[in-house]
Amino acid sequence: MEPVPPGEGSPRPERGRVETTVALDGKSGCIAGARELTGAFLTSVQREHGVPVSARALDLSQLVVSELVTNALRHAPGPVLLHLRIAGAAVEIAVWDSEPALPTAREADPTRVGQHGLEIVMAVAQDVDVVREPVGKRIVARLGLLDGL
């Protein structure tokens, strides 16, 4: 994971917003670092901003980050951006990469090894958007911060 400039990589209020963005370079430990950043972000949101976050939401957010970042690094050339943002009672997890092809979830196949990332994300997230950008694409998954939301 690339070093993050001071004051970034941790939640910061910005006109009522709590968010962080990090560039990921794909080097060893990058995906684990993205999961750790997500855990630290949500823990800080809870501790410093009083926003309740369930243990399940924390775990699922790290799972979604892991799946989306892994897919982006595997299928797109160049860097990947991870953006985390609190939006009401949800965390928005956005991953941008430079590959213009939009992913599609494949049909369920219990005999298929791997390639279940998008299926997993769609199963645990409240909402998933795939947006074509002028360069590449952005996938945004929203997860409730409390169980049952």
Buried (B, 14 or more C-beta within 10 A) or exposed (E): BBEBEEEEBBBEEEEEEBBBBBEBEBEEEBBEBBBBBBBBBBEBBBEEEEBEBBEBBBEBBBBBBBBBBBBBBEEBEEBBBBBBBBEEBBBBBBBBBBBEEEBEBEEEEEEEEEEBBBBBBEEBBEEBEEEEEEEBBBBBBBBBBEEEE
